[in-house]
Amino acid sequence: MNRPAALREPMDMPNPYFPVKLHLCSCTEEGRLLFASHWHEHLELLYFISGEAVIECNGVPHSVSAGDIMVLNSNDLHQGFNRSGQLVYYALIADLALLQSQSPDAVETQFITPITRNRIVFRNKITAAPGLAACLDAIIDEFKGKELGYELSVKSYMYRLLTLLLRGFLGDCQAVAEVENRRRHLERFAPILQYIEENYLQELTAEGLARMAGLSRSHFSRLFGELTNGSVADYVNRIKVNKSEYLLQNTEMTISEIALAAGYHDISYFSRTFKKYRSMPPSRLRSAPASLSICFK
């Protein structure tokens, strides 16, 4: 699997004076990694048209399907996996700083600036939101047609989109100091998380990783838990289970072979661990139809 060189992903706009870009994304390979763990400063919305996926955001997995919307705030650490044979979704990426004028008015100061600085954040998973879906559909239509003035129309819909998010889907409001601390921690832990993903088959300990980060074990464990919503062992197991799930669904390897390939030398422990994260043993997943919905913990 290809992974970015750093977890912080730069987001350049095709037009530096236009704040929004849109990508149509699709995947037909069940279990495939859609995008590796990363974070960015822009606001991103994933709008699912068909199929099923799991989007992990700050260590919390969200099962999504057609009609669902994932809001990825600035600094949210996220990755995604395909859970169906035919997944189609749109990724809308917005540089909200470009929605501000050179002389910010009271509205921008009250709403746009706090969003760009993460003092206002939105709920990650949104379901059954016809207003938001209609707004996204309109933006998609504008990008498809690209008629005269489509940029102006898209920009107007972005203000409408933010209004709907503010009115119905607010998350926790964070203090500026908390946002800056999280940004610094993400930057500091980026090489650690990448090292784990590239070396998960080796024996990894909190002590060893703490030394790499130049931190005490207790300080490292606390910060790691805040960023990933779990321990080092939990993070490594999630990587291994994701790997084994892909092999179960896309190869003819035996379960014992897959357990070994994922770094488990005890097949019983592998089965228990897999069941913990997928709510079913690996044998059931292998025999399950592609449409089976799996509950994530």
N, C-alpha and C positions, 0 to 999 in steps of 0.2 A: 504494500500500500504506500502510495506517495504521501509525504507529509511536508508541510511548509517548513522552511528553515528556522522560523521562529513562530511562537504562538501568537504574537501580535501581528495581525494581518493588515498591511497597508491597503487602503481603499481609494484608489485614484478614480476620479470621475472622468468619463470620456470627454465631457465638456466641463472645464473648470468653473464655468459660470452658471451651470445648470445643476441643481442639487440632488437629482434623482437618477438612478439607473435601474434597469429591470432585466432580469435573466429568466428565461424559461428553462427549467431543469427537468431531466427525466432519468430514470434508472429502471432497468428490467431484470437486474440480478438481485435476487432476494438475499439479504444478509450483507450486501455490499456497503462498505463505508462511503457515505455521501460526502462528508468533509471531516477532516481530523480536528482535534481540539484546537481552538484558536479564539481570539477575541479581537475586537476592533473598536474604534471610537465612534463609528457611524451607527445610526439606528437601522436595523434590518428587520423586515417582515417576511416570513415564509408563508405562502398562501397555497394550501394543498388542494389540488384539483381532483386527483384520483390516487388510489393505492393507500398504503399504510407505511408509517415510518416511526422511528423513535428518535427524538431530539433530546440529548442530554444538555441541560443548562445549569451551570454551576454545580455539577454533580448530581442533579435531580433529573431522572429520565421522564419524558413526557411522550405517551403514545398518541400519535396524531393520525387523522384520516381525512378523507375528502371534506372540504368545507372548513376545516380547522385552520387557525392562524397562530403562528408562533411569533412573538415579539421578542427580539434580541436587543436588549438595551446596550448602550455603550458599556464596555468592561465585562459583559457577560461571557464567561468561558463556555463554549458550546461545541458539540459535535453531533453528527447525525448518521443514522443507519437505515437502509431500506428494509422494510418488513413485508414487501409484497412483490409480485412478479412485474407489475407495471405501476411505477410511481411517477406522478407528474406534479410539479409544483412551480410556483413563481417565487423568485427572490427579489424583493424590492429593497434597495439600499439607498438611504437618504443621508446627505450631509446637512443636518439641520442648521449648521452655522451659516450656510448659504441662503437660508430663508430670512436671515436678518439683513436689514438695510445698513447703510453706512452710519445712519443716525437713528439708532433704535428708539422706537416709541414705547409707550407704557405697556402695550400688549406684549411686545417682544420681551420687554424686561420682566413681565409677570409670568410668562409662559415659555417662550422659546429658549431664553437663556437658561432657566433652571433645568430644562430637558437636556440641553446640550452639555450641561455640567453635571448631569446625573443627580441633581437635587430632586428631580421628579423622574420616577421610573415607572414602567408599566408591567402589568401582569404578563408572564411569559406565554402561557397557553390560553387561547381564547376560542371558545366554541359557541355555536349558535348565535352569531352576531351578524344578522342580515345587513345592518347599516354599514358595518366595516367591509363586509364582502362586496356590497354594491359599490362602495367607494373604490376598492381595489379593482373591481371589474372595469370601472370607468377609466382608471389609470391605465390598465392593460389595453383597453380599446384605443386610448389616445396614443400609446406607444406603437400599436399595430398600424394605425392609420397615418400617423405623423402628418396630419393636415396642418395648414398654416395656423400658427399660434398654439400648437399642441403643448409646447413647453409652458405657456401661460396657464392652460387648462390643467396640466398635471400639477403645477405649483398650487393652484387653487384647491385641487382635490387633496393635496398634502395638508393644507390648513384644516380642511374638513376632517381628514383622517385623524389628525392630532386632537381636534376638538372631541371627536367620538372617544378616543382613547382616554382623554382627560376626564370626560364625564362618566365613563363606565368601567374603566379597566386600570385604575391606578394600582400600583404596587406600593412598596414601602418608599417613603420619601427619605432620602439620605442626606446627612450633613456633608458639606463640602470637604471637610477633613477626612471623613470616612471614604468618600469617593477617591480622593487623592491617595490615601493609604492603600486602597484596593488596587489602584493602577500601579503603584510602586511594587506591591507584592506580586502582581501578575508578571511584571517585567523581570523581577528577581527570580521568580519560580519558573519562567518559561524554559530555560535550559534544563531544569530539573525534570519537568513534566515530559519534555521531549526525550531526555535520556531514559526515562522509565519506559516510554513507548517503544524505544529502539532496543532496550535491553531487558524486557520483561521476562525473558527466559532465564536470566541470571538471578542469583540470590540478591535481593534488594532489601535493605533494612533502613529504618528511619534514621538510625545512627549514621550509617554511611552517607545517606543523602543529605543529612544535616551538615556533615563535614563539607560536602561539595558546595552547599549553600553558605557556609561560613556562619552557621547558627548553632545554638545549643539544641539538643534533641527536643526538649520540651517546647522551646520557642518555635522550632521547625514544625513539630507536630500540630501545634495550635494553628499556625498560619496555613499549613497544608490542609487541615480540616476545614478552615474557613473558605478556602478557595475551591475545594473539591467535594465538600460535604461528606468526607469520609477519611479513613486512615490510609497509609501507604499500602497496606495489605489489601484493603478494599479496592483501591484504585487499580492495583496490579490485577486483582481478580476480575474486575470489570473488563480490563483489556483482554485477559485470557479467555473469558467467557464470550466476548464479542468475536474473537478469533475462532474459537471452537464452534460457535453458532454458524459462522460463515462456512467452515469446513463441513459441518453436518449437512448443510443445505445445498452445497455445491460440489461435493466430491464423493467418491465411492469409498473413502477411507473408513475403516472400522472405528467404532467408538473408542477402542483401546488405542488405536493409532492416533486418533484426534486428541485424546487426552494427553498423550506423550508429546504431540506436536505443540500443544498449548502450554506445555510445561508442567503437567500433572503426572507424577509417576505412580500415583495410587488411584486406580479407576473409581473406587468407592468414594474417595474424597472428591474426585472430579465430579461425579454424579451429584453428590450432596451440594457442592458449591454451585454447579450449574442450576440445580433446582432452586437454590436460594435466590438467584438473580433472575431466573426465567419462570419460576413457579411451575416447572415441570422437569422431569428428568430428560437427559439428552436422547434416550431411546424413544421417548414419546415425540419429541420434536422431529426426529428423523422420519418417523412414520406418519406424522401429522400432515394433513392437506395444506397446501400453500395459503389457503384462506383462513386458517385457524388463527384466532386472535389470542395473543399471549399477554397475560397481565404482568406488568413489571412492578417491582417493589422499589 
